[in-house]
Structure formats: C-alpha cells, structure tokens
Amino acid sequence: MNHEFTEQYYLLTKERLLAQQELINELGAPVIPIVDAIVVLPLIGEIDTFLEAKGIEYYSRQMY
C-alpha cells in the first residue's frame, strides 16, 4: 500500500512540475502574433541552450 501511495505521489508531482515548467516557458518568452504566419518574439537578455534547442519547436506550435 505504501508503494502505491509513493508511486502516485511521484507521478502527480512530476506532472505538476512539468505543467509549471511549461507555464514558466510561456511567460518567459511570449509569442506575439502579427498576422497568420508572422510572430514577434521579444528577445531580452541571453538566449540559453534550452531556449535555443526548444525555441523553434515551441514557437512553431504557438503559431498554429
């Protein structure tokens, strides 16, 4: 029984952390649509390796 609780707690915590990370990513670099296929991405500060690696994939999804 303790194992089930621990596993469920782990899965819930992991899901919550992933949702929080997604929200942080969205708030940290907003995409501003101009027209259908053109968006503006404000770049302030450094572009870290995470943003560089995930940026194109993430912003492509935001456009459509």
Backbone hydrogen bonds in HBPLUS format (Angstrom, degrees):
<---DONOR---> <-ACCEPTOR-->    atom                        ^
c    i                          cat <-CA-CA->   ^        H-A-AA   ^      H-
h    n   atom  resd res      DA  || num        DHA   H-A  angle D-A-AA Bond
n    s   type  num  typ     dist DA aas  dist angle  dist       angle   num
A0005-PHE N   A0001-MET O   3.18 MM   4  6.50 163.0  2.21 152.1 155.7     1
A0006-THR N   A0002-ASN O   2.99 MM   4  6.18 164.1  2.01 149.2 153.6     2
A0007-GLU N   A0003-HIS O   2.92 MM   4  6.11 160.2  1.96 149.8 155.1     3
A0008-GLN N   A0004-GLU O   2.91 MM   4  6.10 166.6  1.93 154.6 158.1     4
A0009-TYR N   A0005-PHE O   2.84 MM   4  5.97 160.0  1.88 152.3 158.5     5
A0010-TYR N   A0006-THR O   2.94 MM   4  6.08 157.1  1.99 145.6 151.8     6
A0011-LEU N   A0007-GLU O   2.99 MM   4  6.25 164.0  2.01 151.5 155.2     7
A0012-LEU N   A0008-GLN O   2.94 MM   4  6.11 162.1  1.97 150.0 155.0     8
A0013-THR N   A0009-TYR O   2.92 MM   4  6.04 161.7  1.95 149.0 154.4     9
A0014-LYS N   A0010-TYR O   2.87 MM   4  6.03 160.4  1.91 151.7 157.3    10
A0015-GLU N   A0011-LEU O   2.98 MM   4  6.11 161.2  2.01 146.3 151.3    11
A0016-ARG N   A0012-LEU O   2.97 MM   4  6.14 157.8  2.02 147.0 153.3    12
A0017-LEU N   A0013-THR O   2.93 MM   4  6.12 159.1  1.97 149.9 155.3    13
A0018-LEU N   A0014-LYS O   3.00 MM   4  6.22 157.2  2.05 149.2 155.1    14
A0019-ALA N   A0015-GLU O   3.06 MM   4  6.28 155.6  2.12 145.8 152.2    15
A0020-GLN N   A0016-ARG O   2.96 MM   4  6.20 154.2  2.03 147.1 154.4    16
A0021-GLN N   A0017-LEU O   2.91 MM   4  6.12 155.2  1.97 147.0 153.7    17
A0022-GLU N   A0018-LEU O   3.00 MM   4  6.20 154.4  2.07 145.4 151.9    18
A0023-LEU N   A0019-ALA O   3.04 MM   4  6.29 156.9  2.10 145.1 151.1    19
A0024-ILE N   A0020-GLN O   2.91 MM   4  6.17 157.8  1.96 149.7 155.8    20
A0025-ASN N   A0021-GLN O   2.95 MM   4  6.16 157.4  2.00 146.5 152.5    21
A0026-GLU N   A0022-GLU O   2.98 MM   4  6.27 156.0  2.03 147.7 154.1    22
A0027-LEU N   A0023-LEU O   2.93 MM   4  6.14 164.4  1.96 154.3 158.2    23
A0028-GLY N   A0024-ILE O   2.81 MM   4  5.78 144.4  1.94 145.0 155.3    24
A0029-ALA N   A0025-ASN O   3.32 MM   4  6.37 140.6  2.48 142.1 148.0    25
A0032-ILE N   A0040-VAL O   2.94 MM   8  5.05 171.7  1.95 154.0 155.6    26
A0040-VAL N   A0032-ILE O   2.78 MM   8  5.05 159.4  1.82 139.1 145.8    27
A0034-ILE N   A0038-ILE O   2.87 MM   4  5.57 170.8  1.88 153.3 152.5    28
A0035-VAL N   A0038-ILE O   3.36 MM   3  5.29 155.1  2.42 132.1 139.2    29
A0038-ILE N   A0035-VAL O   3.26 MM   3  5.29 159.6  2.30 108.4 114.5    30
A0052-GLU N   A0048-ASP O   2.99 MM   4  6.21 160.5  2.03 152.0 158.3    31
A0053-ALA N   A0049-THR O   2.87 MM   4  5.92 158.4  1.92 143.4 148.9    32
A0054-LYS N   A0050-PHE O   2.87 MM   4  5.95 166.7  1.88 156.7 160.4    33
A0055-GLY N   A0051-LEU O   2.69 MM   4  5.00 130.9  1.93 136.3 145.7    34
A0058-TYR N   A0054-LYS O   2.88 MM   4  5.90 169.8  1.89 163.8 167.4    35
A0059-TYR N   A0055-GLY O   2.85 MM   4  5.88 172.6  1.86 159.4 161.8    36
A0060-SER N   A0056-ILE O   2.96 MM   4  5.89 144.2  2.09 141.0 150.2    37
A0061-ARG N   A0057-GLU O   3.26 MM   4  6.48 155.3  2.32 144.3 149.5    38
A0062-GLN N   A0058-TYR O   3.18 MM   4  6.49 145.7  2.30 139.7 149.4    39
A0063-MET N   A0059-TYR O   3.21 MM   4  6.36 137.3  2.40 137.9 146.7    40
